[in-house]
Amino acid sequence: MPSAFPPAARLHRPSEYAAALKGRRIARGALFVVSSPRQPANGGGARLGLIVPKRQVPLAVGRNTIKRVVREAFRVRRASLPDGDWVFRLVARPEPGSLTALKRQVRLEVDTLLSRIAPC
């Protein structure tokens, strides 16, 4: 599988997010909750949706960093994930600190949650 993250690997419409959020909660960590729709996917591969609210991370640089790290972790593991829509929603405020510490904290948790979704 190519290492790109094409538009087909992302959720785009609000209805897609709503279906996933109304679905079942797959995994929960200290920062994120992973949700997926109840209906099985059509075989289009794993797709990612991100919800990083301003209430949890007030600065745009922090929100963008979190999204970038989650996208990269998902891109690397996408081939091993089951088909479906996966929405990562930030539910807790990350610990204050440097961007490097934020990246490390987010990557550890996302890798853990992805391994719960599809053990390699």
C-alpha positions in Angstrom: 0.0 0.0 0.0 1.4 3.5 -0.8 2.4 5.6 2.1 0.2 8.5 1.1 -2.9 9.6 2.9 -5.4 10.1 0.1 -8.7 12.0 0.5 -10.5 8.6 0.2 -9.0 7.7 3.6 -10.7 10.6 5.4 -14.3 11.3 6.5 -15.6 14.5 4.9 -19.3 14.9 5.5 -21.0 15.7 8.8 -23.4 12.8 8.3 -20.4 10.4 8.3 -19.2 11.8 11.6 -22.7 11.7 13.0 -23.1 8.0 12.1 -19.8 7.1 13.7 -20.5 9.1 16.9 -24.0 7.5 17.2 -22.4 4.1 16.7 -20.4 2.1 19.2 -17.4 3.2 21.2 -14.5 1.0 20.2 -11.7 2.1 22.6 -11.0 4.7 25.2 -7.8 6.2 26.4 -6.8 9.0 28.7 -7.2 11.6 25.9 -9.2 10.0 23.1 -12.4 8.0 22.4 -12.5 6.0 19.2 -16.0 5.5 17.7 -17.3 3.6 14.7 -20.7 3.3 13.0 -22.8 0.2 13.8 -23.2 -0.7 10.1 -20.3 -2.5 8.5 -18.2 -0.7 5.9 -18.6 -1.2 2.2 -15.0 -2.4 1.7 -13.5 1.0 0.9 -10.7 0.6 3.5 -10.2 2.3 6.8 -11.1 6.0 7.0 -10.2 8.5 9.6 -12.2 11.3 11.2 -10.8 13.7 13.8 -12.5 15.9 16.4 -10.2 18.1 18.3 -12.3 20.8 20.1 -11.0 24.3 20.8 -12.4 23.8 24.4 -9.8 21.1 25.1 -6.8 22.7 23.2 -7.3 26.5 22.9 -4.2 27.2 20.7 -4.4 26.3 17.0 -0.8 25.1 17.0 -1.7 22.5 19.6 -4.8 21.3 17.7 -2.9 21.1 14.4 -0.1 19.2 16.0 -2.5 16.6 17.5 -4.2 16.2 14.2 -0.9 15.7 12.4 0.3 13.1 14.8 -3.0 11.1 14.7 -3.1 11.2 10.9 0.5 9.9 10.7 -0.1 7.1 13.1 -3.3 6.1 11.2 -1.5 6.3 7.9 1.2 3.9 9.0 -1.3 1.4 10.4 -4.1 1.8 7.8 -3.4 -1.3 5.9 -3.7 -3.5 9.0 -6.9 -1.9 10.2 -10.3 -3.4 9.4 -12.5 -1.6 6.8 -14.6 1.1 8.4 -14.8 4.6 9.6 -12.9 5.5 12.8 -13.5 8.8 14.6 -10.9 9.9 17.1 -12.4 12.4 19.5 -10.3 14.3 22.0 -12.2 14.2 25.3 -9.5 15.4 27.8 -7.1 18.3 27.9 -3.5 17.2 27.3 -0.9 17.9 29.9 0.7 21.3 29.5 4.2 21.3 28.2 6.2 21.5 25.0 5.0 20.5 21.6 7.5 17.6 21.7 6.0 16.3 24.9 2.5 16.7 23.4 3.5 14.8 20.2 5.0 12.0 22.3 1.9 11.7 24.6 -0.5 11.7 21.7 1.5 9.2 19.6 1.7 6.8 22.5 -2.0 6.8 23.1 -3.0 6.7 19.5 -0.7 3.7 18.9 -2.2 1.9 21.9 -5.8 2.6 20.7 -4.9 1.5 17.1 -3.5 -1.8 18.5 -6.8 -2.4 20.3 -8.7 -1.9 17.1 -6.5 -4.2 15.1 -3.8 -6.2 16.9 -0.8 -6.8 14.6 
